[in-house]
């Protein structure tokens, strides 16, 4: 018995321990993650100015592979209002960009520890841009074109194109004085303000999103009538 216990103790001692860095990496995303964070170290094309209208009207790919698509080698710079900056569970800062016609698209700034596969100069660009990100009525936002999967994202374009990651950010007119959008904590994957007004599923564009019941004021809009943790099931 003593031999068995000693052997077990030696085995456990030989196992690697989880460091803080490893725990931080566990928070990073999964789907197409090296593409999102340019961890695949692509040869990117020079930055070019464009508009949200141009980007959101590009054709959506028939499928999204784990590797980079040709269009995702472009770096674009848009001038737009930044109407929302929100930290996500994967460490990203989620930005909603909006043009004068009301068209929106997403830009994302990854957490530093989640982008360590990128070239060092790109890591520096991402870190510098992340430090400058803020709500702003008019900003220059530079990032790499990226097509995401649809999962009820706030501000998502019709073709789910994003600037991901953001490589440069400059606010041109100062911070917007209106408060940021307040999101009800019961709906962690989408941003739906708490009442008033009281909303129905027909009033929002999201379906099949998570509803948390272990938060203050759970499901304030009563989207999850059967309390199975899924709101507005389709």
C-alpha positions in Angstrom: 0.0 0.0 0.0 2.8 2.4 0.9 4.4 1.7 -2.5 1.2 2.5 -4.3 0.7 5.8 -2.4 4.2 6.8 -3.0 3.9 6.1 -6.7 0.7 8.1 -6.9 2.3 11.0 -5.2 5.2 11.0 -7.6 2.8 10.9 -10.6 0.8 13.9 -9.3 4.0 15.8 -8.6 5.1 15.3 -12.1 2.0 16.8 -13.6 2.3 20.4 -14.9 0.6 23.1 -12.7 -1.8 25.6 -14.3 -0.2 29.1 -14.3 -2.0 32.4 -14.3 -1.0 32.8 -18.0 -2.6 29.4 -18.8 -5.7 30.5 -17.0 -5.8 33.7 -19.0 -5.4 31.8 -22.3 -8.3 29.6 -21.4 -10.5 32.7 -21.6 -9.6 33.3 -25.2 -12.0 32.3 -28.0 -11.9 29.2 -30.2 -13.6 29.6 -33.5 -11.2 30.8 -36.2 -9.1 32.2 -33.3 -5.7 32.4 -35.1 -7.4 34.2 -38.0 -9.1 36.7 -35.6 -5.9 37.5 -33.8 -3.6 37.2 -36.8 -1.8 34.4 -34.9 -1.4 32.7 -38.3 1.1 35.5 -39.2 -0.4 36.3 -42.6 1.2 38.7 -45.2 -1.4 41.5 -45.0 -2.0 44.0 -47.7 -1.3 47.7 -47.1 -4.0 49.7 -45.2 -6.6 51.4 -47.3 -9.5 53.8 -46.4 -13.0 52.6 -47.0 -16.6 52.9 -45.7 -18.9 50.8 -43.6 -21.2 50.7 -46.6 -18.6 49.1 -48.8 -17.7 46.5 -46.1 -21.2 45.5 -45.1 -22.2 45.0 -48.8 -19.4 42.5 -49.6 -20.6 39.0 -50.4 -20.6 36.6 -47.5 -18.5 33.5 -48.1 -20.4 30.3 -48.6 -18.4 28.7 -45.8 -15.9 29.8 -43.2 -12.8 27.6 -43.0 -10.4 27.6 -40.1 -7.8 29.2 -42.3 -7.7 32.7 -43.6 -9.8 33.7 -46.7 -8.2 35.9 -49.4 -10.3 38.9 -48.5 -9.2 38.6 -44.9 -5.7 39.8 -45.9 -7.0 43.3 -46.3 -6.4 46.1 -43.7 -9.2 48.7 -43.9 -9.6 52.1 -42.2 -13.1 53.5 -41.6 -14.3 56.7 -40.2 -17.4 56.1 -38.0 -19.1 56.7 -34.7 -18.2 54.2 -32.0 -21.5 53.7 -30.2 -20.6 50.8 -27.9 -17.5 49.5 -26.3 -18.1 46.3 -24.2 -15.7 43.7 -22.7 -16.6 40.2 -23.8 -16.1 36.9 -22.0 -13.2 36.0 -24.4 -11.3 39.1 -23.4 -12.1 41.1 -26.5 -13.4 44.7 -26.5 -16.5 44.6 -28.7 -17.0 47.8 -30.6 -20.1 48.8 -32.6 -19.3 51.1 -35.5 -22.0 53.2 -37.2 -22.1 55.4 -40.2 -24.3 58.4 -40.9 -26.9 56.2 -42.6 -27.3 54.0 -39.5 -25.4 51.0 -41.0 -23.5 49.1 -38.3 -20.6 46.6 -38.1 -18.4 45.2 -35.4 -14.8 45.8 -34.6 -12.9 43.8 -32.0 -9.8 44.5 -29.9 -8.4 41.2 -28.5 -6.8 40.8 -25.0 -3.0 40.9 -25.2 -2.5 37.4 -23.9 -4.8 36.1 -26.6 -2.8 37.6 -29.5 0.6 36.3 -28.6 0.9 34.2 -31.8 1.0 37.3 -34.0 4.2 39.0 -35.1 5.7 41.2 -32.4 5.0 44.4 -34.3 1.4 43.4 -34.8 1.1 42.7 -31.1 2.4 46.2 -30.4 -0.1 47.7 -32.8 -3.0 45.7 -31.2 -2.0 46.7 -27.7 -1.6 50.4 -28.5 -5.0 50.4 -30.3 -6.7 48.7 -27.4 -5.4 51.3 -25.0 -7.1 54.0 -27.0 -10.4 52.4 -27.6 -13.4 54.3 -26.3 -16.9 55.5 -27.2 -16.5 58.3 -29.7 -18.8 60.3 -32.0 -16.2 60.2 -34.8 -13.2 57.9 -34.9 -10.7 56.4 -37.4 -10.7 52.6 -36.8 -8.1 50.5 -38.6 -8.3 46.7 -38.6 -8.1 43.5 -40.5 -11.2 42.3 -42.5 -12.7 39.2 -40.9 -15.9 37.2 -41.4 -17.4 35.8 -38.2 -20.2 33.3 -37.6 -23.6 34.7 -36.6 -24.3 34.3 -32.9 -26.6 37.2 -32.1 -23.8 39.8 -31.8 -24.8 43.4 -31.0 -24.3 45.5 -34.1 -23.5 42.7 -36.5 -23.5 43.5 -40.2 -25.7 41.5 -42.6 -22.7 39.7 -43.9 -21.1 39.4 -40.4 -17.9 41.2 -41.5 -15.8 42.8 -38.8 -12.5 44.6 -38.3 -10.8 42.0 -36.2 -8.3 42.7 -34.8 -8.2 46.5 -34.5 -4.7 47.7 -35.4 -5.1 51.4 -34.8 -7.7 53.7 -33.2 -8.0 57.4 -33.1 -10.9 59.4 -31.7 -11.4 62.5 -33.8 -14.0 64.5 -31.9 -13.9 63.5 -28.3 -15.9 61.1 -26.2 -19.7 61.0 -26.7 -21.3 62.6 -23.7 -24.3 60.2 -23.6 -23.9 57.1 -21.4 -23.0 53.8 -22.9 -25.7 51.3 -23.6 -26.7 49.5 -20.5 -27.1 45.8 -21.1 -29.3 43.6 -18.9 -26.9 41.0 -17.2 -29.4 38.2 -17.7 -28.6 38.2 -21.4 -24.7 37.8 -21.5 -24.3 37.2 -25.3 -26.4 40.0 -26.6 -27.0 43.6 -25.4 -30.6 44.2 -24.5 -31.3 47.2 -22.2 -33.4 46.4 -19.1 -37.0 47.8 -19.0 -38.5 50.2 -19.6 -39.9 49.6 -22.1 -40.9 45.9 -21.6 -39.9 44.1 -24.8 -41.2 41.0 -26.5 -39.3 38.7 -28.8 -40.9 40.4 -31.8 -39.3 43.6 -30.7 -35.7 42.4 -31.0 -33.7 40.7 -33.7 -32.1 38.0 -31.5 -33.2 34.4 -31.2 -31.9 31.4 -29.2 -29.7 33.4 -26.9 -28.6 32.5 -23.4 -30.6 33.7 -20.4 -29.0 33.6 -17.0 -31.2 33.1 -13.9 -28.4 33.5 -11.3 -28.2 37.3 -11.6 -30.1 40.1 -10.0 -33.5 40.7 -11.8 -33.2 37.6 -14.0 -35.0 37.7 -17.5 -36.5 41.2 -17.0 -38.3 41.0 -20.4 -39.6 37.4 -19.8 -38.0 36.1 -23.0 -37.4 32.7 -21.4 -40.9 31.6 -20.4 -40.0 27.9 -19.7 -36.9 28.9 -17.8 -34.7 26.5 -19.8 -31.9 29.1 -20.2 -32.7 30.0 -23.9 -34.5 33.2 -24.8 -36.8 33.7 -27.8 -36.5 30.1 -29.1 -37.2 29.8 -32.8 
